[in-house]
Amino acid sequence: MGTDSDYIVTGTAADGGIRAFAATTRGLCEEVRIAHNTSPVATAALGRLLTAGAMMGCMLKNKEDLLTLQIESEGPIRGLTVTADAESNVKGFVKVPDVMLPPNAKGKLDVGGAVGRGVISVIKDLGLKEPYVGQVELQTGEIAEDLTYYFSVSEQTPSAVALGVLMERNNTVKRAGGFILQLMPNAGKDVIDALEERLSSLSSVTTMLDQDMKPEDILNLVLKDMDFEPLERRSTGFHCNCSVERIEKVLFSIGEKELKEMIEEGKPIEVKCHFCNKAYPFEVTELQRILEEGRR
């Protein structure tokens, strides 16, 4: 799903001392906004996390690997969840999609205020018995800084994460995207100093996107004179793999007692997928079938 214009560029610079990812994700963020009818601040928060998830999907090694980014917080948004696969298909939802807040001190959407204090967990299902889980406290709730902190503390990889979602006046998504730069163990002090200086003088990522800069333009600008070598360009998009079969499994998993109560009420029910908001209706006869098949 998503649009053909949503894509990620990956590459290296400084003789492999820097690993780089940059993405443009307007189509996917707009698709999710429509699916969940999110407020502007919820769209910005979810769009940032979806963009990060799409880029972090590039870091997965095997086709079956899955990544989940989960924020649980005390702010009015309560939390967000995004999952990504190794092909950078992403899906996500926000617990309270209609949060409205006044702009922050800089006149921007107050994502940090909407998210508030809490934790961010990065869960990697790599086909092992137990998934890898890294968790850190949120630093600002603005998401990019929180992921920067996560990479340095939990994965011991000094990183710079920039994420942005720019809204139109009519509350649709105008621009969205971001970049992740990571220092590899072989990065020398001169490379680190040069990168820090470059990052400190950069415009915001939304400003760059609004100037029609593409992911490769952003990386060429940030990594100028550092011999940036692009490795891959891949499309990214919103993709939900929900199905009747999956929803039936969920229904059975809530327990026989609850299913029986639904059947006894004698009314059809509707189950919505968290990730894409698609509604799945079930007649009473179908609920009886699920109950009987589940017992076998």
C-alpha positions, 0 to 999 in steps of 0.5 A: 500500500502507500504511494510509490513516492514513499521510499528509503535510501540506505548507505554508508559514509566515512569508509564505513564509519557511518551507517545512514538511512533516510526516508520520505513517508508522506503517503503512508502517514496520510493513509494511516491518518485517514484509517484512524481519523487522527488529530494533527498532534496524533498524526505527527506522533504516529507518523514519526514513529511509523517513519522510524519503524520503516527505517529500522525495518532496513536494519533487520537481517532476515525476511521473517524478522519483525520489529515492534516499537511501543510507547506507553506513556502518561500523556493524553495520547496514552501510547502508540504501537508500530510494527515493521517487517524486514521489507519496511512494510509498517502499520501502527495505531495510537491509543487516543487518536483524537487528542487536541493540544495547543501548540508548544512554545515554538508554535509547533505541534506539541508531540512531547506534550501529547506523549508525556512521560513513559517508556519506549520498548523496541521488540525484535522478533528474530525467530528465536525462542524469546524476542529481544526487548530493549526498553528505555525511559522517554527523554522528551516524548518527541520520539526522535530524541527518545530513539537517539537515547535508546540506540546509545543506551540499549544498543550501544550505538551512538546515533542521530535520529531526526523525524518530522511530520508537517501538516497542511492547514486542512489537517492532511499530511503535507510532508513526512520523513526523517533520517537515522545516522549511526556511528560504527566502531571504526569511526574516528574522532575526526569523523565524529567531530565533523558529523556533530558539527554538521548536525548542529548547523542543519535545518529541521528535517521538516524544513528540508522536506518542505524544500522538496529535498529527497532522502538522497539529497538529505544524506548528501547534504548531511554527509557532504565531504564524507564519501557517502555511498548509497547502497539501497533504495526501497519502497515503504508503505502501510501494510496490515496483514489482518484477515478473517482467520486472524480475527477468528483466532483472536475471538477464540483466544478471549475464552469460551466463557466470553464467546458463549456470553456473546452467543447467548446475547443473540446479536451479531458483533463487530471486531475492529483491527487495531492497526488499520481500523477495518471492521469484521462483522460476525453473525451469531452462527459464525460465533458458534462455529468458531466456538465449536472449531476451537474446541476440536 
